[in-house]
């Protein structure tokens, strides 16, 4: 199946992103990639985000949709509700992407090609690996705190995952992946880790083998630390507590 024959929807959660949305880059990608639909979820923004998204939708109504939430529900629920809507509308692949486009939209194409060439895979994760020839621009403090967090997650999940928190992921639509998004996430901060924990449980229940054979981590050629991130040191503390709760709920 060629990319031109697939239907992919990528959910982009937004909360007060009016100043960071790159409208030109979004329109350029949409015009060049007819098989991808973007679904923006306005998570109860209090700035001009909804106005910016409405203007985008008006310019490309067939390719770009907006789901407006009446109040702020948090990124995890915004993503879940967006994916749920995308699945109702129908698609072959569904994913989510950070609104600041720290991972360029063109990587959606690379992720889709991996899923198409490896039918056993359920999901492709973007991975921010600093390698020669790759442009991964990440603040030093954030890089090392992220590495500590990733190590804790890897040990907790008993899975050699390098980067769970990169906001670029694409799933093959199957009954298993649909089930991952049916219930609200218990973690507000690290729902990506909870997604993996749900995959581990589903794989055990369905006799699918190890989750390591179902997930592919794709090293990103480019990733940039866009100013305005809402993460801080307290976010990592709360995230670590959430990982503990995820382990108790799903994996103990």
MOKAGI-V206883 format. One record per helix or strand. SS is the DSSP state (a for helix, b for strand). FROM is the first residue (numbers start at 1). TO is the last residue. Records with the same first field share a line. If there is no record, write none. Layout:
BEGIN
SS=FROM-TO ; FROM-TO
END
This chain:
BEGIN
a=3-5 ; 23-32 ; 49-59 ; 75-89 ; 107-117 ; 140-157 ; 175-180 ; 191-205 ; 211-213 ; 233-251
b=8-14 ; 36-43 ; 64-69 ; 93-97 ; 123-127 ; 135-137 ; 168-172 ; 215-219 ; 222-224
END
